[in-house]
Amino acid sequence: MEGTVDGFRYGAVTPVAAYLMACLGGALGLRCIVRSLVGGQSWKPGWLALGAAAIGSGIWTMHFIAMIGFQVEETRIRYDTGLTVLSLVVAIVVVGIGVFIVGYLGAGRAALSSAGVVTGLGVAAMHYLGMAALRLDADLEYDAFTVALSVLIAVIAATAALWAAVTIRGFLTSLGASLVMGVAVSGMHYTGMAAVSVHLHGTTGASWAGDSPTSLLLPMLLGPTVFLVLAGVVVMFDPLLVLGDSNAGTSEETTRRTGPAQRPHHETASKAPAWTSRPRRESYARRR
């Protein structure tokens, strides 16, 4: 018997909230990566790691906020805590791999394509690992073509996000890129959900006990959400990003090219050794 699946139990609330969290994580991640490119090398790994954690947390939070609206009318749904947490770790780690590749190797074709494939496959793995955490009195089956399409969307979205991370500098352009990232990540999620079909077991929801999804997901979502807020505070009050990353990058690049400031020419001339003028006076006296 096939179950009745409803992916929008709360209407537009969960899709909109999920999209906003994906945009927030993407925006913070992009700004952190920009900061790593305009700052010194000593802080670069830290900013790249913070950016990867922001993007990964945003994607994971988007997924499980959207899953709050997922229900099967004939059975209750629970979540496996271990697999749910593991999906968060996978999201942050695979995004971190891609971010560090482009952060140190740039947006060349080979580096960008490899980083995009690794990150996209990792994001898809996070999605389906989160789906594997579902516990219900039914079996989940997936349409192979739709799954492949969702993975392709994830790879394209990851590649575009990594390209934007190392190419885009301005605040407004970063904001626009994060909005596009939110659309791509949300599109990947709902494409993957469209591949799901539920085949019920012999029993019904009345005899199969289970807590509501929100009883587990809401407390678990609190941690990544607080992290994103704190990351936003760090980004907002960072001096280089507040003053303008383009000016900071220009000044640092100028300093690297020209070296430390030199003394004015008139000071150098006034401090010239006294012996430099003696040969001229002596030669003049001999001529006379």
Buried (B, 14 or more C-beta within 10 A) or exposed (E): EEBEBEBBEEEEEBBEBBBBBBBBBBBBBBBBBBBBBBBEEEEBEEBBBBBBBBBBBBBBBBBBBBBBBBBBEBBBBBBBEEBBBBBBEBBBBBBBBBBBBBBEBEBEEEBBEBBBBBBBBBBBBBBBBBBBBBBBBBEBEBEEEBBEBBBBBBBBBBBBBBBBBBBBBEBEEBBBBBBBBBEBBBBBBBBBBBBBBBEBBEEBBEEBEBEEBEEBBBEBBEEBBEBBEEBBEBBEEBEBBEEBBEEBBEEBEEEEEEEEEEEEEEEEEEEEEEEEEEEEEEEEEEEE
